[in-house]
Structure formats: C-alpha cells, structure tokens
C-alpha cells in the first residue's frame, strides 16, 4: 500500500492547519493532537515510528482534569509548547516528503512498464 493511500498525510496536514492561528498555543496543540491521534503507531512508516511514538508519549505524560493531553499542556511553558508544535510540523514535513517520493516512484515504475 502506498503511503498516500493510508491517510496519514491528510491527518498531519489537518494538524498543521490546527497549529495556525491566534488561539493559545495549548488549544492549538490539543486540536492538532485530535487531528493526528487516530493514527496508530504501527500505521506510521517504520523510520518515523519512534518520532511519532515519542510525540504521543510527550503529549500524554500527565494525568489530570480534562485528560492527559490537557494536563500535560498545562504543565508546559510557552517555549516547551512551541517546541512541541515544531515537532508536529517537522513530522508532517517528513511524511509529506515520503508521500511525494512514494508518488514519484510509483509514477516512474508505471512509466517503465
């Protein structure tokens, strides 16, 4: 199955869109999390699995009112939240690049047939 067919890029594209705006960074990150959290770790390409797993782990470290993500984000300062948002964007970039290469390879293979 091609990466494009999994929907992972779409989920992360939505997550990046959620990060854009004037709302508090914590609200934007929680929204982004809701966009990409349906993706299971084993659905992510193996070379990105650890980055994705670390992101999920770092977003759900704390327990508290409103759930793990809200409690974790409340415990972070703005600089930590900004770094977390950057990690989400970087993961999207890697997934997008892999999807683009996958499309290119598929097109090239069909040209050779």
Phi, psi and omega per residue, in radians:
X1 nan 2.373 3.103
X2 -1.344 2.590 -3.123
X3 -1.000 -0.643 -3.141
X4 -1.030 -0.567 -3.085
X5 -1.363 -0.162 -3.098
X6 -1.448 -0.395 -3.103
X7 1.510 -0.037 -3.114
X8 -1.069 -0.778 -3.133
X9 -1.065 -0.699 3.130
X10 -1.065 -0.805 3.131
X11 -1.041 -0.764 -3.127
X12 -1.284 -0.526 3.041
X13 -1.100 -0.766 3.081
X14 -1.090 -0.695 3.129
X15 -1.076 -0.753 3.125
X16 -1.116 -0.712 3.085
X17 -1.065 -0.622 3.117
X18 -1.176 -0.460 -3.134
X19 -1.313 -0.286 -3.079
X20 -1.543 2.350 3.070
X21 2.462 -3.090 -3.051
X22 -1.743 -0.099 -3.138
X23 -1.126 2.826 3.081
X24 -0.929 2.458 -3.088
X25 -0.988 -0.602 -3.132
X26 -1.159 -0.693 3.095
X27 -1.121 -0.742 -3.136
X28 -1.160 -0.704 3.129
X29 -1.167 -0.724 3.115
X30 -1.070 -0.725 3.099
X31 -1.097 -0.744 3.102
X32 -1.079 -0.742 3.109
X33 -1.007 -0.774 3.133
X34 -1.105 -0.499 3.100
X35 -1.240 -0.749 -3.056
X36 -1.740 -0.226 -3.069
X37 -1.112 -0.386 3.065
X38 -1.142 -0.265 -3.132
X39 -1.321 2.207 3.092
X40 -1.432 2.592 -3.116
X41 -0.984 -0.690 -3.104
X42 -1.309 -0.103 3.059
X43 -1.522 -0.305 -3.112
X44 -1.420 2.467 3.084
X45 -0.882 2.448 -2.993
X46 -0.960 -0.623 -3.121
X47 -1.300 -0.161 3.074
X48 -1.942 -0.085 -3.076
X49 -1.016 -0.731 -3.121
X50 -1.197 -0.672 3.096
X51 -1.101 -0.740 3.142
X52 -1.167 -0.788 3.133
X53 -1.072 -0.719 3.119
X54 -1.123 -0.686 3.106
X55 -1.090 -0.830 3.107
X56 -1.059 -0.770 -3.132
X57 -1.092 -0.761 -3.108
X58 -1.221 -0.380 3.118
X59 -1.553 -0.173 -3.050
X60 -2.257 0.562 -3.077
X61 -1.294 -0.547 -3.003
X62 -1.857 2.665 2.985
X63 -1.862 2.592 3.091
X64 2.946 -3.074 3.138
X65 -1.041 2.389 3.129
X66 1.512 -0.074 3.119
X67 1.795 3.000 -3.049
X68 -1.093 -0.765 -3.089
X69 -1.118 -0.855 3.133
X70 -1.061 -0.752 -3.140
X71 -1.114 -0.713 3.128
X72 -1.134 -0.795 -3.117
X73 -1.162 -0.626 3.089
X74 -1.096 -0.563 -3.111
X75 -1.375 -0.200 -3.099
X76 -1.633 2.560 3.005
X77 -1.488 3.024 -3.073
X78 -1.042 -0.684 -3.127
X79 -1.122 -0.706 3.097
X80 -1.135 -0.690 3.108
X81 -1.135 -0.709 3.118
X82 -1.098 -0.705 3.089
X83 -1.117 -0.677 3.101
X84 -1.122 -0.753 3.091
X85 -1.069 -0.692 3.109
X86 -1.124 -0.651 3.104
X87 -1.128 -0.684 3.087
X88 -1.082 -0.797 3.139
X89 -1.118 -0.744 3.133
X90 -1.085 -0.695 3.098
X91 -1.133 -0.702 3.060
X92 -1.035 -0.797 -3.132
X93 -1.030 -0.766 3.133
X94 -1.118 -0.742 3.119
X95 -1.141 -0.740 3.117
X96 -1.081 -0.760 3.128
X97 -1.088 -0.771 3.120
X98 -1.114 -0.681 3.121
X99 -1.136 -0.746 3.126
X100 -1.095 -0.782 3.115
X101 -1.131 -0.672 3.105
X102 -1.082 -0.763 3.093
X103 -1.101 -0.755 3.141
X104 -1.082 -0.811 3.135
X105 -1.085 -0.699 3.130
X106 -1.150 -0.753 3.109
X107 -1.110 -0.730 -3.121
X108 -1.151 -0.714 3.129
X109 -1.126 -0.685 3.130
X110 -1.229 -0.519 3.074
X111 -1.187 -0.519 -3.090
X112 -1.425 -0.261 -3.109
X113 -1.337 nan nan
